[in-house]
Amino acid sequence: QVQLVESGGGLVQTGGSLRLSCAASGRFVSVTTMAWFRQAPGKDLEIVARINWRGAYIYYADSVKGRFTVSRDTTESTVYLQMSSLKPEDTAVYSCAATIGRMSTSPDDYTYWGQGTLVTVSS
C-alpha cells in the first residue's frame, strides 16, 4: 500500500502563486508515476500534470502549460506542484495520485489517491 498526503492548498488572488506538496509513504518503491488531478465544482476530474518517478517524462494539461510546474524530491518521496499566474478557473480540489503501472493521463489508471486539498482563486 501507498499513502499520499497533500498539503499547501488555500485561498489566493488572481495572479498569485501556491505550491502543493504530496508526501508519499508505504511501499513507494513500486510507484512508477505520480500525477496531480483536479476537480472543479460540477466538472469532471481532470489531469493537471504527471511525472514519472525518474523525472524524465513530464506531462501538462494545455490549460496549465507555462504556469504550473511539477517536480519531485526522491529523497523525501514528495511530489510538488508549483502553481503561478493562478486564475479563477483553477479553483478546484487538487489531488495527487500514484500508479505502479504505465504512465497515463486517465484517473482510472491510478491506484493510490490522497485526500485532496482545496485551491480557491478569487477574482
C-alpha positions as CSV (number, residue, x, y, z in Angstrom):
1,Q,0.0,0.0,0.0
2,V,1.0,3.6,-0.7
3,Q,-0.3,6.5,1.4
4,L,-0.4,10.0,-0.1
5,V,-1.0,13.2,1.9
6,E,-1.4,16.6,0.1
7,S,-0.8,20.0,1.6
8,G,-0.5,23.6,0.5
9,G,-3.9,24.5,-0.7
10,G,-5.7,27.7,0.2
11,L,-7.1,31.0,-0.9
12,V,-5.2,33.1,-3.3
13,Q,-6.0,36.1,-5.5
14,T,-5.9,36.0,-9.3
15,G,-2.3,36.1,-10.5
16,G,-0.9,34.7,-7.3
17,S,1.0,31.5,-6.6
18,L,0.7,28.4,-4.5
19,R,2.8,25.3,-4.1
20,L,1.1,22.0,-3.4
21,S,3.0,19.1,-1.8
22,C,2.2,15.4,-1.9
23,A,4.1,13.2,0.6
24,A,4.2,9.5,-0.1
25,S,4.8,6.7,2.3
26,G,4.4,3.0,2.4
27,R,5.5,0.7,-0.4
28,F,6.6,3.6,-2.5
29,V,9.4,1.7,-4.3
30,S,6.8,0.2,-6.6
31,V,5.4,3.5,-7.8
32,T,6.3,4.5,-11.4
33,T,4.3,7.6,-12.0
34,M,2.6,10.3,-9.9
35,A,0.1,12.8,-11.1
36,W,-1.9,15.8,-10.0
37,F,-5.6,15.8,-10.8
38,R,-8.2,18.5,-10.1
39,Q,-12.0,18.6,-9.9
40,A,-13.9,21.9,-10.0
41,P,-17.5,22.1,-8.8
42,G,-19.8,20.5,-11.3
43,K,-17.0,19.3,-13.5
44,D,-15.2,16.1,-14.2
45,L,-11.9,15.1,-12.7
46,E,-9.1,16.2,-15.0
47,I,-5.4,15.6,-15.1
48,V,-3.2,18.7,-14.4
49,A,0.3,17.2,-14.6
50,R,2.1,13.9,-14.5
51,I,5.7,12.9,-13.7
52,N,7.4,9.6,-13.8
53,W,9.4,8.9,-10.7
54,R,12.7,9.2,-12.6
55,G,11.6,12.6,-13.7
56,A,12.3,12.0,-17.4
57,Y,8.8,12.3,-18.7
58,I,6.5,15.1,-17.7
59,Y,3.1,16.0,-19.0
60,Y,1.0,19.1,-18.5
61,A,-2.6,19.8,-19.4
62,D,-2.8,22.5,-22.0
63,S,-4.7,24.7,-19.6
64,V,-1.8,24.9,-17.2
65,K,1.3,24.8,-19.5
66,G,3.6,27.7,-18.8
67,R,2.0,28.4,-15.4
68,F,2.4,25.2,-13.4
69,T,5.5,23.1,-12.7
70,V,5.6,19.6,-11.4
71,S,8.6,18.2,-9.7
72,R,9.7,15.5,-7.3
73,D,12.1,15.0,-4.5
74,T,13.2,11.4,-4.5
75,T,14.9,11.7,-1.1
76,E,11.7,12.9,0.5
77,S,9.3,10.8,-1.6
78,T,7.4,14.0,-2.3
79,V,5.9,15.5,-5.4
80,Y,5.3,19.2,-5.8
81,L,3.0,21.3,-8.0
82,Q,4.1,24.9,-8.2
83,M,1.2,27.0,-9.5
84,S,1.7,30.5,-10.7
85,S,-0.4,33.1,-12.5
86,L,-3.4,31.5,-11.0
87,K,-6.8,32.2,-12.5
88,P,-10.3,31.8,-11.0
89,E,-10.9,28.8,-13.3
90,D,-8.0,27.0,-11.5
91,T,-10.3,26.8,-8.4
92,A,-10.7,23.1,-7.6
93,V,-9.9,20.3,-5.2
94,Y,-6.4,19.1,-6.2
95,S,-5.5,15.5,-5.6
96,C,-2.3,13.6,-6.1
97,A,-2.3,10.1,-7.3
98,A,0.2,7.3,-7.9
99,T,0.3,4.3,-10.1
100,I,2.6,1.2,-10.2
101,G,1.6,0.7,-13.8
102,R,2.1,2.5,-17.1
103,M,2.2,6.3,-17.4
104,S,-1.3,7.6,-18.0
105,T,-3.5,10.7,-18.0
106,S,-6.6,8.8,-17.0
107,P,-7.6,8.8,-13.4
108,D,-8.8,5.2,-13.9
109,D,-5.2,4.0,-14.2
110,Y,-4.1,5.4,-10.8
111,T,-4.5,3.2,-7.8
112,Y,-3.5,5.4,-4.9
113,W,-5.0,8.7,-4.1
114,G,-4.6,11.4,-1.5
115,Q,-7.5,13.1,0.3
116,G,-7.3,16.3,-1.8
117,T,-6.6,19.9,-1.0
118,L,-8.8,22.8,-2.0
119,V,-7.4,25.7,-4.0
120,T,-9.6,28.8,-4.3
121,V,-8.6,31.6,-6.6
122,S,-10.5,34.8,-6.1
123,S,-11.1,37.3,-8.8
